[in-house]
């Protein structure tokens, strides 16, 4: 797909705000008729600009009011150790993000839990028992100042 034009960018902004928007509503918002809008959306999807469509759920409504940043260092950072760790951590449902980072830590995870006691259970029964975890640090997230899934387009 060639460089994004202003209409493609408007389409992507609108889809980020509401991935379930009906095509006729999207067309009106971006100033096109429905057929060319749908063609552009399909082209943006085919070109990989749109990875997927999801529903963003409310952790609080689901009883998951605690969110923790969990930073950790592994004892060894070879390919096998990294692969083993990543396989283990992706099997833990309370881990909603896992990122490899540069700096003092090897990984930063976001973990959700019902309460502090539930987080402690996840920490002691699951995270701390992953083979190869050398040390870790937990930081409780108190309040979101800004949290967005929208990329600047």
C-alpha positions in Angstrom: 0.0 0.0 0.0 1.4 3.4 -0.9 1.9 6.2 1.7 -1.1 7.0 3.8 -3.1 10.0 2.7 -5.2 12.2 4.9 -8.4 10.1 4.4 -6.6 6.9 5.3 -5.3 8.6 8.5 -8.8 9.8 9.3 -10.1 6.3 8.8 -7.5 4.9 11.1 -8.2 7.5 13.8 -11.9 6.7 13.7 -11.3 2.9 13.8 -9.0 3.3 16.9 -11.8 5.2 18.7 -14.5 2.7 17.7 -13.5 -0.5 15.9 -17.1 -1.6 15.7 -18.3 1.5 13.8 -20.7 0.8 11.0 -19.2 1.5 7.5 -21.9 4.1 6.7 -21.2 6.0 9.9 -17.4 5.8 9.2 -17.9 7.0 5.7 -19.9 10.0 6.9 -17.2 10.8 9.5 -14.4 10.7 7.0 -16.2 12.4 4.2 -16.5 9.6 1.7 -19.3 7.4 0.4 -19.6 3.9 1.9 -18.2 1.9 -1.0 -14.8 3.7 -1.3 -14.6 3.8 2.5 -15.0 0.0 2.7 -12.4 -0.5 0.0 -10.0 1.7 1.9 -10.6 -0.1 5.2 -10.1 -3.5 3.5 -6.8 -2.2 1.9 -5.6 -0.8 5.3 -6.4 -4.2 6.9 -4.7 -6.1 4.1 -1.6 -3.9 4.3 -1.3 -4.6 8.0 -2.1 -1.2 9.4 -5.0 -2.8 11.3 -3.9 -5.8 13.3 -7.2 -6.7 14.8 -10.5 -5.5 16.3 -11.1 -5.9 20.0 -13.4 -4.9 22.8 -11.7 -3.1 25.7 -13.1 -4.4 28.9 -13.4 -2.7 32.2 -11.0 -4.4 34.7 -12.9 -2.8 37.6 -16.3 -4.1 36.5 -14.7 -7.6 36.2 -13.3 -7.3 39.8 -9.7 -6.8 38.7 -9.1 -3.5 40.5 -5.4 -4.0 41.2 -2.8 -3.4 38.5 0.9 -3.9 39.2 4.1 -3.3 37.2 6.4 -6.3 37.7 10.0 -5.8 36.7 12.3 -8.8 36.7 15.8 -9.9 35.8 16.7 -13.4 34.7 19.7 -15.4 36.0 20.7 -16.1 32.4 19.8 -14.3 29.2 20.5 -16.8 26.5 17.9 -17.8 23.9 16.8 -20.9 25.6 16.3 -19.2 29.0 14.4 -16.3 27.3 12.2 -18.8 25.4 11.4 -20.8 28.6 10.5 -17.7 30.5 8.3 -16.3 27.8 6.5 -19.6 27.4 5.8 -19.8 31.2 4.7 -16.1 31.6 2.4 -16.2 28.6 0.5 -19.0 30.3 -0.4 -16.8 33.3 -3.8 -15.2 32.6 -3.2 -12.4 35.1 -0.2 -11.2 33.1 -1.8 -8.9 30.5 1.4 -7.4 29.1 5.0 -8.7 29.0 7.7 -6.6 27.4 11.4 -7.2 26.9 13.3 -4.0 27.9 16.8 -2.6 27.9 18.2 -1.2 31.1 18.2 -2.5 34.7 15.6 -5.2 34.1 15.1 -7.9 31.4 11.2 -7.8 31.4 8.4 -5.5 32.5 5.0 -7.1 33.0 1.6 -5.7 33.8 -0.3 -7.9 36.1 -4.0 -7.6 37.1 -5.6 -9.0 40.3 -8.7 -8.8 42.4 -6.9 -7.3 45.4 -3.5 -7.2 47.0 -3.9 -10.7 48.5 -4.8 -12.0 45.0 -1.7 -10.3 43.6 0.5 -11.8 46.3 -0.9 -15.3 45.3 0.0 -14.7 41.6 3.4 -13.4 42.7 4.3 -16.2 45.0 2.6 -19.1 43.3 3.3 -18.2 39.7 5.7 -15.4 38.9 8.4 -16.1 41.5 8.4 -19.8 40.7 9.2 -19.3 37.0 12.6 -21.0 36.5 15.4 -18.5 35.9 13.9 -15.5 37.7 16.8 -13.9 39.6 15.1 -10.9 41.2 12.1 -8.7 40.8 10.4 -5.6 41.9 6.6 -4.8 42.1 5.1 -1.4 41.7 1.4 -0.9 42.5 -0.3 1.4 39.9 -2.4 3.8 41.9 -4.1 5.9 39.2 -3.9 6.3 35.4 -3.0 9.8 34.4 -3.2 8.8 30.7 -4.0 5.4 29.3 -4.8 5.1 25.7 -4.7 2.5 22.9 -4.8 5.2 20.2 -1.6 5.7 18.2 -0.9 9.2 16.8 -1.8 8.9 13.1 
